[in-house]
Amino acid sequence: MDARLAEIAEQLDGAMIAAELFDPEWRLVWVSAELKTLLEEPSEERLGLGCHALEARTNDLWTNSTTQGSRRAWTVANLGYILAETPPEILAGLDLGEGDLRLDPGVSEEVEPGPAPLTWSYEIVYRRPGFQPLAITCLSIRLHARDGEVVGTANAYSPALPSSIVDLLARGDERMFERMSRLIEPGRREAAILFADLQASGALSRRLSSAAYFRLIREMTTAIDRVVAEHAGVVGKHAGDGVTAFFLASELGSESAAARAAVEAAREIRAAAAGVGGDAADEVLMNVGLHWSGALYMGQVVTDGRLEVTALGDEVNECARIQQTARDGSILASKPVLERLDAADAGAIGIDPDALAYRALAELPGAEGKSIRDAGGVAVAELAPA
């Protein structure tokens, strides 16, 4: 690859942009790491690296990742420039077969060969298994050297959304989104589970104005999500004034580290919730339940209105019942999660697993019908604040 294109490639990769570079004769010479990730890490051969643009846009990777309308839009937007700027001997040697873009009905009348402008753009629809199709804008930029020589073309891909909407979507924690992205494929995982819920929220909502209560819940949820993110967890569903979170052993490095992160997060969640309570701080009591699953079935749920991680397993339901049994801002942790702690992690968070006294959930004063039915036999211990 030309050294000048290599310099541009380095900048595009550093900016984490989904992009690709073509040389002056329209050979695909580089694909960014982000674009490779979106295309599920194909080989260089499948990407079409080193191939002419027409060959790269008629291979199965391109056709499987886009709609037929997208391929036509790409052809209309680019074919005239490609035909005008590719040496005839290269065009004559292309092996396009039935995928020849010049054979697309209706395209030949719309395409007139001519030099490319400085910039142009068009929209395609990106397809990925398990997800809704996504409209993507491609911005093409003609690259010139200081003396005016054409050194190639850059294609940069981004969601076809206004910047004001992208600004809202980008407000989340980047590390959290990266962890969520690794859950695209549902599967079984080892994880500590956390459920937290605001005690007596109904009474608190009646005492406060609607605006004040909304502000409290918004600030509290933001604070809790921040705590989970700082402890390398994954936020699950939000239901009213409650939250779920998961701390995966694969992300934290070990079962012990995942259990420790869950305990630390639980303690900080209680403090964070009280911290946003203002004059009502004494009434903002977060009850937290912790549990462990060695085979939690987790994956993403992506719809037109949300992106979230969900988890299935008996332990999820049991953790919910543990949390429902906690009272007055307490943390109830199950024996399975606490016994994952090794000596170093237990000592670091001030817990002596051998000295803990466990009780069956059904024996606790706060245990009610569903909790006893679903998790009555689970051994739990109340954890002291940090």
Steps between C-alpha positions, in 0.01 A plus 500: 500500500616852416666665803258792473200266518665316789519827693130564438416143601679547830295811575170332408577199717602725787168682473319161507315572176349229279683579178684365195756635256533453125806586294480729190415200281216399732664202665390439860821535702388539862204435734482646851479286814152637575367405157652153533320461834168599345559245226583235766876486441514351148824389340688731265385286210132538592548873552641523151823670605717553196203454267343762278194676644266326254624159613484599867139612453385181331635250754279316749611708799365818344182340366423327831559818702281734294162505328448487125386862508823592677711335236315692233546826693874431525518430127316817403716709735840356404501311172546802274814612687640147513452441126657836417804459723588131470748421222327302219741208535398458866129516416548244225665260741231509770321174578154615610282222366127535567570767762611755240358827633481640148230242424264631769172588320448871478847597615672541167265784401572688822879463504725719292878455532677807636757614757403479864423821694673595824225337707173316447267294717227238476302273729508123530325253731729283712383152595627298796354168614273540802454877457266732319646643176678831562519798266862609453638814338819465301705817458755464220797737500747540216854511644768725350866557565632853558582533130145406403573140401213262571620239750172317551150505646377454856158365588381576855187330631270627775137449608258702289394707801511873581795596719257612771369143526849348489593736783229346720595143408866567576435620856542153649818349640722382214644210701149386589398502134811302412405234755147496363635462147670178605159360588361519147496122481285362786666232707562360847728693730621502860398817678409670824146640486386821668145622554434835669171674572382809684313418819153649550518686171124540487490696826795712389339580164183613675690728735708667229371695203499310172785715368709451815442125500587471132819697560589272791448181297694637203796607712494180702490280189786697344707461817430127526589436135824690553588280796434184299713630211788592732504141631507347150141381523224490241174679572192292431139607502370807678153454644358810664733581788690171484804378312673173416868452425736217416870458572644240265795286602627519142511880516644530852756222459378251760198391702647665809552833323141493370362429849715775649385751237137417575548552876685828450235622257220407740656705777561798277150485354351545846721803564446646152122478529501675835735762360246619243211497746553854623252584774349153456834318543379318813213355298710391200581146606624261232452132579749282317515129428806312372514150358717282274434301186739262333286470186324832452357524149572856386472700181399827342145608425500765228172642372388822335468657844775360719834325543538295813646180638270240643575181691305183561543236767355386829761704684368823347159439650658393829706819514187707450342322798812554710481872429128509580574350840764760589376782723601852607784545253670167568707275274414130496759283327461132429745235613589407138620853420691557825677165480645601163721753681861395542695608808654807336175640361307420817761678710502801269128557554501414870317170487596179681302232314578242771348720770175583320177368644248394233128455529251352257312779328171360627612562860544875455233740629459663159441175310156484341305256287675519163843537657447193715357306206779586252808541722405398852782248525777733378755573776566871539698735724457871565807704411611796701573831322859558391 
